[in-house]
Amino acid sequence: MNVFQRRILYLAAIAVFLVLAPIVLLYGQGWRLDFRRAQVVRTGGIYIDSFPQRASVTINSRPMSRLTPISIFNLRPGVANVVIDKPGWQPWSGRITVVPQSLTQVAAVMMPSPVSSLVLPESQSVPISFDRSRGQLLYLIQQANGTAVKALTLDPPAVQTIAILPVTGKVHQATASATHKYIALVTEKLGLIVLRRNDVGLVTFDFPASSTPSRISWHPTDDEEFYFLDRGSLWQADMAQGQMKVAASPNIKEFMIGNDALWVIRQTSIMEKLQRLNVKKQNDVLEEIRLDFAVDKILYVSSEAFIISNKNSVVFLNRQAGLINSIQLDKIKAHYLDSTKRWLLLLGDSEVWTVDVRTGEFTLVSRRSDLRDALWYQRLPAIFMLTDRTVQIISTKPTPILSGAAGEFVDPQQLFSLDESNIGIVEANRLVIWQVKQR
């Protein structure tokens, strides 16, 4: 090759470089040639996370090779049709706007597919609880001849009348023991009565029918024992002996029963006290913590910390380190400890919070004005929230940022964890069952 040929080759290489370099640079910055519009456009991207994760993604009818969470780049600006799918869950779809030189984030929550719907024979039924061992939903229904306690069996679907109680007035409370051997009811006219399921008999106590206990709590592991609060006295009922006695009195305002401890709030003229009592001996105080504020409920107590509420706040106190943390929460309708016993779920009138019982860290999960019930399904993990017309799902791991709603319900009443794979929603006179698969 002579000098002239080398010069031509050198100039050609420079020309190719000058032409390709800007193209490569522009390509790396997201510029693409849109053949349909005959113009050069700058692309954008989409980041997709889903609940549950490891779901397949299709964009503009083109399946992606990877599962969620996933980042997709070099998309033409405009509207992209996104479909997210996973076996056992309802597909999620949406029209996502792709912005040039930006990464649009998509948080998609898929819903479990309803697998069945069982109709309760009577309307206006009141759920009590779900008996996992028998696969039955226990509920109350007012009849002309009294109040019927019935059981709806899921498989095969059937309704069984357990008992018809001589109760024609209002039932203030109905709660079942740990294994559903007993059902305790606080009635308007007969006061406290207990139904024994095994032989369908009533257990009566020497207790004034005119009295109305403010709250009943069964022992968490012992079917034969429950406690109730009435006019400043805490009573202990022994089902095996058919007897009851005063466990603590007077001025008892609130209580919580554990496997090996009984905690009460005792109100005096100058302060309130959180006391741990000996369950075998009346008013035997084993430990006492003096409080300088009023207490409405005991939400959680352990050897390290306790969580209590008053009229407008929830307070966490680490008993050893003296750490105090609190949030403003006007009213607590329900509270649940998750299966790991690490997190407490607080359901207020319009807010749902979680609190770490070890550190006292509070996290606001949702704020809505139409909350009815909540359920912490640790297996996912996620929080199911029941509103006036929908079920909301909020992912709690790693952070509660993924949320979504499903279904249109008419007067939904309650959520139940039926077993390890199913969730029940009691709506008017039917039970809707959702099958929840692993993430």
Buried (B, 14 or more C-beta within 10 A) or exposed (E): EEEEEEEEEEEEEEEEEEEEEEEEEBBEEBBBEEEEEEEEBBBBBBBBBBBBBEBBBBBEEEEBEEBBBBEBEEBBBBEBEBBBBBEBBBBBEEEBEBBBEBEBEBBBBBBBBBEBEBEBEBEEBBBBBBBBEBBBBBBBBBEEEEBBBBBBBBEEEEBEEBBBBEBBEEBBBBBBBBBBBBBBBBBEEBBBBBBBBEEEEEBEBEBEEEBBBBBBBBBEEBBBBBBBBBEBBBBBBBBEEEEBEBBBBEBBBBBBBBEEBBBBBBBEEEEBBBBBBBBEEBBBBEEEBEBEEBBBBBBBBEEEBBBBBBEEBBBBBBBEEEEEBBBEBEEBEBBBBBEEEEBBBBBBEBBBBBBBBBEBEBBEBBEBEEBBBBBBBBBBBBBBBBBEBBBBBBBBEEEBEBBBBBBEBEEBBBBBBBEEBBBBBBBBBBBBBBBBBEB
